[in-house]
Amino acid sequence: MNKRCKQLLLAASVGLFAVSSQAVELLDNVVAVVDKDVVLESQLTGLVNQVKSSANSAGQALPDEQALRKQALERLILESLQLQLAERLGLRITDTQLEQAIANVARSQGKTAEQLAVEAKADGLSYSQFREQVRNEILLSELARNQVRRRINISDQEVKQVVQMMSEQGQNQSRYRVGNILLALPTNPSNTQLRQASQQADQLIKQLKQGADFRQLAIAKSAGPKALEGGDWGLLGINEMPSLFSEAVKNHGKGDIIGPLRSGAGVHILTIFEVEAATQQTVQAVEVRARHILLKPSIIMSEEKAQTLLNEYANSIRSGRATLAQLAELHSEDPGSAIQGGDLGWSAPEVYVSSFRDVVSQLKVGELSEPFRSEHGWHLVKLEDKRVVDATEQATEQKAYQLIFNRRFTEEVQTWLDELKDEAYIRIVDTQLSNGEL
């Protein structure tokens, strides 16, 4: 349903205008008002059905319908707030970027885009719904990275400390699949709120120790970002987890119930679903030397014009009428590389934005890409050379930096989302849930 339809439904739901029930038949119901947007019954039902389908495939038990509906609505409210912020900031994912992302996901899974669409249909999604879901996932990822990374500062001393810790941990570095149930608390909780959260945590721990399904309880009770995934954070090393988690799991094994633990977000109950031993090995790093032309769409240069020009340049290069270096010096809008004939030097593919990384990683030496879109603009890339280097020490430092960044990012994302929600107007109008403002 388009944005105008949503606005009309919003107006009707909050009583801004009155019409005869015989004159207008609403095709969808509003279940929540979220600032200037609404969440529709069809969206909520669709997400609930997706969760049910995934749970059924995995043989996972689910909580009752109302608890599942509440968690799904919470997820949609947070997504709405983020998408509205992205729109205010002018962030968007073009159709070209979307098609590239779908193709890259399919390729990474050894499938075609058509096969992904068939799988989505089996989960109850039409192709257009599948595309919009992928578009929103990319957009939310870009938004979070833009909003949160400015909050993260990592010193050289911190990197050295983590490198030292990794060295002391020796050859076997275990990874843990951690489950988390979060009972949310406000920034400055009252004694009553603390007591209620503690009592609820004790009740849940008692149920878990008596054999209750952790994932089922997480879906029903957790306020964490992975609630609909059963609280499953995936496999993480000790240094990758939020600090609270890493300290808690050190002396525990598979199936242990850990907690309650207090953080700024609330009270946590943890478990370990799985432990996987990893062996430290010599790291062989791949580096690439690429050359590119960048054209940035603007009021003067449309998306179509930029793509057409790069196609013309590609034809000139392939026919031998010009080299990419010559054309980059004349036309590229990347000032750092244009004066070098588009040469980006030797780099690990991971240093580039995802769309550029995916393309350059798939090229063969000497191969020229087709024009493609990244968040920076339109590119034409040629892979000049590729090499493998022994980068154990360098890779350890890079890994340490990334571990710290990922840990901080996870912690800061939750804080950012809480702030976003605290500043928003949210009204639940779902007749199956309690009405009111959050």
N, C-alpha and C positions, 0 to 999 in steps of 0.2 A: 504494500500500500504506500503511495507516495506521500511526501511530506505535507502537501496541502490537505490530503485526506486525514492525516494524523491531527493537523491543527483543527480541522472541523470537529473531529471526534473529541479532542481535548476541550474545545469550547462547549460542546454538548455535555460532556461529563461533569464540568464544574459549573454548569448553569449560566453560562454567559449569554445564551440566547435560548428562546423557547420556540419549538415548532410542533405542529400537530403530529401525533404518532402515526396518523394515517398518511401524512405527507412524505415522511422520510423513514426509511427502514435501514437501520444501521446494520452493516454487513459484518462488523467486528465490534467487540467490546473493549473498552479501556480498562486495564487492570491496575495501572499505576500512572500517576502524573509525575514527571521527572523534570524539574525546571521548565523549559519550553518544549519538552518532548513528552510523548506518552509511550507506555508499553502496552501492546495489544494482546488480547486473548490468544490470537493465532500464533504470536511469537512465543508466548509462554507455553502453549500446548506443544508447539514444535520442539522446543528445547526439552521439555519433559519427556516427549516421545523419543528423542535422541538418546537421552540418558537411559531410558528404559531399554532401548535397543542395544546399547553398548553393554549394559549390565547383563542383559539376557545372553549376549554372545560370550561374555566372560564368566557366566554362571554366578554372578554376584547378586546377593540379596539386596533389596532396596527397602527403605523405610516406608511408612504409610504415605498415601497420596498427598495429604496436606503438607507434610514435612518436605517431601520432594518438590512440591509446587512452590513452597516458600523459598527453598534454596535456589531454585531456578529463577524465580522472580528477583531475588537478590543479585544474581549474576547479570540479569538483563538490565537492572537498574544501574549497576556499575558500568556496564558497557555503554548504556545511553549517555551517562555523564561524560565518559571519555570521548565518545563520538561527537558530542556537542562541543567539547573543548577543542577537539581536532578541527571542527568546522570553523570555530572562532579564530583559530590560529592559521587557517588557510591550508591545512595539511590535506592532501588527497592522494589517492592511488589511482593512476590512470588505467584505462582498459588495457593498454599495452603492458604496463607493469604487472597487472593482474594476470594476463595470459602468460607472461614470462615466469611468474612465480608458480603458477599451476603446472606449467611445463617442467620447471625445475624440481618441484615436489614429486611429480610423476616419475621423472627420470631417476631421482634418488631412490625411489622404491622399485625401480625396474618395471614401471608401468607406463601406460599412455594417459593423456589427459582424459580421453574417452573412458578408460577403465576407472579412473577416479570418479568420474561423473556417475558411472553405473553403480559404484559402491555407495556414493552419496544417495542415489535414488533408493537403494536398498535400506538406507537409514531414514527414509521418508522425506528426503530433500529433492526438490526439483533442481534442474541444472542452474536456473537463475538464482535460486536460493543458495545453492552450493557456491556459486561465484561470489555472491554478496557476503557469504560467511567468510570465505578466504580473504576477500577484500578488507573486511572489517578486522580480521585477525592481523593482517599486515599493518593496517593503519594503527591499531591499538599498540602493536609492538613498536612502531616508529614513534608514536606519541610518548609512550612510557620511556623509551630511550632518550628522547629529546628533553623530557621534563625531569627525569631522575638523574641522568649522568652528571648534570651540573652540581648536584648535591654531594658528589663523591670525589674526595681528594685522597690520593694514595701517595705516601712518601716513599723514598728509596729505602729508608730504614725499615718500614713495614714489609717491603718486598724481601729484604735481606733476612728478616726474622722468619718469614714463611719458608724461604729457601732452606734456612737452617733447620726448621721443624721438619720439612720434607726429608732432609738428609738424615736426621735423627730417627725418623720413622723406619728407615732402612728399606730393604728390598720389597717387602710385602706391605702394600698399602691397601687396606680393605676399603670397600665401598659399601654403603648402607642404603637400603631402600626404606626410607623413613615415612611413617604415617603420622599425621598431626591433626588433632582436634583442638580448635581454638574457641574458647569461650570469651567473647569480646568484652572489653571494659573501656569506658571513656578515659580520656587523658588524666583526669583527676577524679578517680572513683570515690564514692562515699564509703563509709564503713559498711553500710547496708549492702551496697553493690558488691563489695569485696566478699562479704560473708555469703551472699547468695551464689556468687561464682564459685567460691570454695566448696559450698555444699553441693552444687551441681556437679563439680569436678569429682568430688568424692563418690557421688552416686554413679557417675559414668565409669569410674575406675572399678567400683564394685561390680558393675554389670560386666565389664570386660574381663575381670578376673574370674567371673563365673561362666565365661565362655561366649559372651556376646560378640557379634561380628564387628570388628573395628571399623571397617569401611562403611558398613551400614549405619553405624552410629555417627560417623563423620558426615555422611550425606545428610543425616537428619539434624545434627546438632552443631556442627562446626561453623564458625564464622570466618574461617580462613579462605584464602584464594583457591585452594584445591579441594574445597568441600565436595563439589559434584564429581570429583575424581576419587572419592572415598578418602580424602586427606592424603593421597599418595604423592609424595614429592619426587619420586623417582630415585635412581641410584646416585648417591652423592658421596664424595670423599669427606673425611673429617674436616679438611680445610675449605671445602666448598659450601658447607652448611652454614646457616646462621649460627652465630657464636653460642647461643643458648642451646641449640641442638647438638653441636659438636661436643660440648662439655658433658651433656647428658648421656649420650650414647656410648661414650668411650668404654665403660665397664659393663656394657649390656650386650645381650645376644638376641638372636632371632626369637620373636614372639614375646619378648619382655614388654611389660607396660610400665612406662616411665612418667612420673609426675605426681601431683600437679606442679607445673613450673610457671613462674610469673615473668612476663615481659611487658614492655610498654603497650603492647596491643591487647593483652589480657592474660588469661590462664590457659596453659597448654597441657595436653596429654599426648604423649608420644608412644609409638611402638616401632619395632624394627620388623618389617615384612621379610627382608632378605639381606644376607651378607654375602658379598662377592669379593674374593681375594684378587688383588691385582699385583702383577710383578713389574717392577721398574726395569726398563730396558734402555739401551742406547737409542737416542732419538734421531731418526733420519728425517730432516726437514726438507720439504720441496720449496724451492724459490723459483719465481718466474720473472722474466724480463719482457715487459709488454710496451707497446707503443699505441697511442690512441689519438683520436680527434674527438673533441667535445663540442657540441652545439647546444646552447641553452635557449629553450623556447621562451618567447616574450611577446609583448604586444606587437612587435615588428615581425618576429619570426614565430609562426604557428608550429604546433606539434607536427602537423603534416609536412610543412615546409622543411623542418629540420630533418625529418626522416627521409624525405625525397632527396635532399642535398647529399646526405650521407650515402644513399644508394648510388647517386651519380659519382661520388668520390670512389666508392667501392668498384664500380665499373671501370673507372679510369685506372685504378691500381691493378685490377686483374688483367686489363688489356695492355698494361705496360706503358700507358701514356703518362703516368705520374707515379710517384712513390708516396706512401703514407707520410713519410717524414716531410716531404715537400708540401703536401696538402695541410699537414698539421701546422707547419710554420705560418702558412697563409691564412688558415681558417679556424684553427682550434681556439676555443674560448677558455681553455685551461692555461692560465698564464705561466704556471710553474713548469709545465712540460712543453708548451708550444715552442718556446725558444730552443728546445732540445729536439725539435722534430717530433714531438709527442712522446719522447722516451721517458718512461716512468722508472727506469732503473730496476735493480734487483730487489724483489720484495716477496714475502710470503703472501700467497693469495688471500689469507685471512685478514690482512690489513685493509683490504678494500671493502666497500659497502657490499651487501649480500648479492645484489644483482650483478655487479661487476665481477665479484669473486667467482660466482657460478659460471659466468661466461668464460672468463680467462682460464679457469680450471679445466674446462672441457675442450679448449682449443689444442690442436697439435702444433708443434713448432713450425713456424712459417705460415700458419693458417690465419686467414682473415675472417673476422666474425661478420655476421649480418648486423645492421644497425639495431641497437637495443636501447631501452630507456632505463635510467636509474633515477634516484632522487635528485641527482645533480643535472640531469639533462640527457640528451641523446649521444651515444657513443658509437664509434667504429674502432675496433681493436684488432691488433695483430700481435700474436705471440711470437716474439723474436727468439727466445731461448728458454730453456728450463734446466734446472740442475738440482741435484740432491746433495745436501751438506750434512755433516755430522754436527748437530747443533744441541748436544745434550745440555751443556751449561747454559747457553743462551735460551734454549727451550724451557729449562727449569725456571729461569727468571721470568720468562714470559708467562709460563703456567702459573707461577706464584702471583704475578700481577693480576692475571685473569681470575684466579681463585678469589683473591681479595675483592676484586671488582664485582664478581658474581654474588658473593656473599653480601656485600654492601647494597648491591642493586636489589636483591631480594628483600632485604630489610626496608630499604627506602621506598620501594614500590608500594608495600603495604601501608607505610605511613602516608605516602602521597595519596593513595586511594581513600584512606580514612579522612584525610583533610578535604578531599574533593567531595566526599559524601556529606561531611559535617557542614560544608558551606552551601549545600544544595537544598532546594525545596523538593521534598518527596512526599507524595500522598498516595497511600495504598487504597485503591477502590475495588479491589478484587473481592467479590461477594463470598468467595470461599475462604478468605483469610480475614484477619481482623482489620477493620478500617482504621485509618489515622495517619498522622504525619510522622515521619522518621527524622 
